Amino acid sequence: MTQNDHTLDGALSRAHNRFDRMEWAGALGDLGTLIPFAVAYITLLKLDPFGVLFTFGVAQIIVGLHYKTPFPVQPMKAIGAIATVQAAQTLMIGPGAVYVAGLATGLVWLLLGVTGAVRVVARLVPRQVIFGIVLGLGFSFMLEGIRMMATGWVLGAIALAGMLVLLANKRVPAMFLLLIFGAGAALLQDPSLAGQLAQVRAELRLPAWTLSGLTWNDLVVGTLFLALPQVPLTLGNAIIAVTEENNRLFPARSVTERKVSISTGLMNLLAPTVGGVPMCHGAGGMAGHVRFGARTGGAPIILGTLLVLLALFLSGSIETLFKMFPAPVLGVMLFLAGTQLALGAGDGDETRGARLVRYTTAAFAVWNTGAAFLVGIALHHLLQKGWVKP
């Protein structure tokens, strides 16, 4: 890799936010993560699509205006996974518990950011642990992308081959062609979808307060079963790793863990009030935006604006609209975002011990980022004390 491969800064990141065709293409590069979680929240937990889309959209717009890089806003994965699985299996978790989880995590990260404690914690995390988390996240995205492509191998293989050819062409926004291809495939697979789309009507909706019906069960479940398991994952991926990724790619627009922690806290304290779900800044989201052409905050602003418009006028038809994104096509997005992330996971100038920490952390991160964070730190200290030999 050349220096330009590692750093996408220079005139691009020092300029104002752009809104050209590549920013539009890059804006849609994180749909592979956003859509599956949004669908799960809406269909399994019966959350109002308006709140989910509106809060994601507003957060994206503010983040793009503030950071001026393709800084991502994603669903908190541990909370989303636990909530949707439990809702499908036991019906123990409802919308109220999800809102409480957002409030709890928001309070934690706002306090850690405002007090500066998050910066102290981040400095204690060895650099190779962060590289390992980034590498493992890249592989986990690639594996999940393969799993989604496997639901329709022919469609997925054609889409992936087309992307590998088109991504080398900077004049053709590959994402647009991928979405057009996916929409055409969806219509061919389900001809009735055309009739469903014809029935879509725009209906204006406005935000409404959603916290009035919270129960003690929501408070306990949301805090202990949803928010608590998310904390180490957020620290590793959505605070430290995304800061590392942003500053590696856009050094002229560097961020700090303190700033990222505060923005994470604020958006999670505000989102549940109108029906939003827990959100974070995942390193994989930035990789998705960048892989498809985004270089400024224009990409999240574009995506956020689209989501807000969908919420305001088409939230009642969102399940129909999401059918235009077949799982194999979303899998291609995830796979390519994973490759972008994995390729930026550190350098080769390492000791044997550093490599052991990085690859061990990566192996655990494929399974669970929070566990990888703890194992990586423990292994680093064992090596430092000489209790483990590389």
Secondary structure, DSSP 8 states (H G I E B T S, - for coil): --HHHH---THHHHS----SHHHHHHHTTTHHHHHHHHHHHHHTS---HHHHHHHHHHHHHHHHHHH-S----EE-HHHHHHHHHHHHHT----HHHHHHHHHHHHHHHHHHHHHSHHHHHHHTS-HHHHHHHHHHHHHHHHHHHHHHHGGGHHHHHHHHHHHHHHTT-TTS-HHHHHHHHHHHHHHHH-THHHHHHHT------------TT--HHHHHIIIIIIIHHHHHHIIIIIIIIHHHHHHHH-GGG---HHHHHHHHHHHHHHGGGGT---EE--HHHHHHHHHTT--STHHHHHHHHHHHHHHHHHGGGHHHHHTTS-HHHHHHHHHHHHHHHHHTS--S---HHHHHHHHHHHHHHHH-HHHHHHHHHHHHHHHHHTSS--
